[in-house]
């Protein structure tokens, strides 16, 4: 083997496997397993490895097929066939791509190795779409790998937990600037993956809250205003950090003082209140409440219209506000779970061809029975969300009929959306709006039959549905539904 190929076509040469050199690989371990060695010993090399001449090493080097070459050496073969690429001059990217494909087929690369391989290909100037096309992968998987590689926490996670879901690790990488939220997601991914999508929705919303709080902190700092406290509840009756009974703080509203009149006061400060997901719909400035940290010490008098409350009354107010904050947090968790579940259902309905099953017909029949019992049609806004994958604002019949008209338009648009998909989505929407009714027990069974994994929040809904079913059995009839449900009931 003293000459190098110059023709611009592939050649097959027979060489001593021990003379082949190696280059850096995507995988550190290229050791052949015993089964491969036994096969090569009995049948020889069935698929020749690919090599190219490397001027630096002065020999042929393996581009891909390292395990086959190793198996040939272990089997004691004197010569093996090798496919030689004569046009290989500086094809490091090609070599890496072939190694990744080879190792994925023979012995799956770990997520950490894949992420590292994708990053190295990106450094060759390739886009995720180009890498995906050349490796036969989806672009989203490549983007996930690049996100993982860019995150120390995600890289460590896939190294410690090789079985971790690739997409979950990439999502965790999004939270590098929010380590507390990131740790919660890592815990969910490793201990209770069924809740991961729900918790991602919840933590993304919490991230919005944290980002708003941080912006408000920066705004107050730029204005030279002291930040005295950050609380999740509405703190009109704030008395100082921790709401202690001997607190000296008061809001300027309670003192009847305008903000511009109080700026020069030594106790001038602000608190950020209502810092919770439910209040994101409010304007950011409404989260700032200006206060005096020592109103009596600074010579302020309580405004006449302000009723001073006893420590016990203040404690009851604080307890009620804490309970409201806890209830809002629980509601946000339920909403996050609902968004994640409906996103899964949308994917189930719209990814690939939906073929009718017994579970589909069961859901349709159950939905029809529930509609007859409650005298309510399927919620059009939920059916539209399940079909389109985007939340749709609920419009009640006494407001307008736009959602029903939009759903009717989808149904009338023949051929645009398969009929089975529309019917199943509409049936599912009936239960998505009534998860704690007795009939929802079978609905959750149907979701599991479709391949959905119940989260803890789903199981809470299911337990409520079972209790309702038990009440129906005890009463020997259909459960009554309370239309006057309000926040106090919650």
C-alpha positions, 0 to 999 in steps of 0.5 A: 500500500504505497500508492494513493488513489487518484481516480474520482470514483470509489475503489475497493481494496483488500488491506491488512486491517492492522495497517489502517489508522484512526481519527477522532470519533464521535464515540470514544468507545469503538470496541466490537462486541463478541457477537460481531467478532464471532460473525466476522470470524465465520462470515468475514466482512459483509459490509466493507468499512470506508477509508481515505488516505491521510497525508499526515499519517501516511496511511489509510484511515477509517472514516466509518466502520471502526467496529468492523475493523476491530472485529476483523483484527480480533478475528485474526483476518489477514486482509479485509475489503475497504471502500476507499474515497479518492476525493477525500481531502478535508472532509472532516464533517463528512467523516463525523456525519458517517461516524454518527450514523454508523454508531447510531445504527450499531450501538446508540450514541448517548445524548451527550455524544449526540449533542457534542457531535451536532455541535462539531458539525455546526462548527463546520458551518452547517445549519440544523436543517443541513445536519438533519438532512445529511444524518436522516434526522428531524431538524428539531432533534438537531436543535435540541442537541445544540441547546443541550450542548450550550447548557452546562446543566443540560449537558450534566443531566444527559451525562448523569441520566443517559435515558433522559428524553432528548427534548426534555433535556433541551427544554431544561436548557432553556432555564439556565438563567432561572436555576431554581425553576430548572432544578424543579424541572430536572427533578420532575424529568428524573422522578416523575416524567409524566408531569413534565409537560404540565410542570414546563407550562407552569415553570414557563409561566413562573419564569414570566413572573420572575422576569417581570419582577426582575424588570420592576426591580431594575426600574426601581433601582434606576429611579433610586427607589428602595425595594422593601419587599416582594410578595405574591398577594395584594398588599394594600394593608402591608405593614412591613416585611413579613406583615408582623404585628408591630410593623411600622410600614404603611402604603402611601394610599393608606396614609393619603400621601401622593408619591411625588410628595413623599420622595424626599422622605427617609422612609420612601420605598416601594414593594412589588405585590401581586407577583403571581401568574394570575396577575400577569394580565395586569399592567406591570406598574400596578405591581408596584406599591409605594410605601413608607417604611416608618410612617410614624417615625417620619412624622406622618399621620394616618389619613382620616378615611383609613381605618386602623386595624388591630393586629388580629384583624391584620393577621386575618387579612394576611392569612386570607391573602396568603390563602388567595395566593395559594389558591391562585398558584393551584389554579395556575397549576391546573391551567398549565396541566390543561394546556399541556394535556390539550397540546398532547391531544392536538398532536395525537389528532393531527400527527399522521393518519388517525384511524378509527378505534373502539376507544374513539367510538366510546368517547363519542357515545359518552360525549353524546350522553353527557351533552344530553344530560347537561343540555349543553353542546360540545364547547366549540372553543375547546374543539377548535383548540384541539384541532388548531393547537392554539388557545381560543377565547371562550365566547358564551352564547349570550356574547356571540356565536363566533366560535360555533360559526368557526367550528361549523366552517371547519366542518363545512370545509370538505376535505380540509380536515378529516371528518374522524378528526373533527368528530373525535376532537368535538367529543373530547372537548365535551369532557375537557370542559367537565373533567370532574363529572362521573362520566369523565372516569371513562374519558380518562380511560380512553385517553390512556388507551390513546397513549396519554400518560396521566399526570398527578393533576389529571389523577386528582381530576380522576379521583373527583370524577370517581367521587361523583360517580360514587355519589351517582350510584348512591343516589341511584340517578344522575348527579346534579351540577351546581351552576353557582360555583364560585371562588369561595367554593374553590 
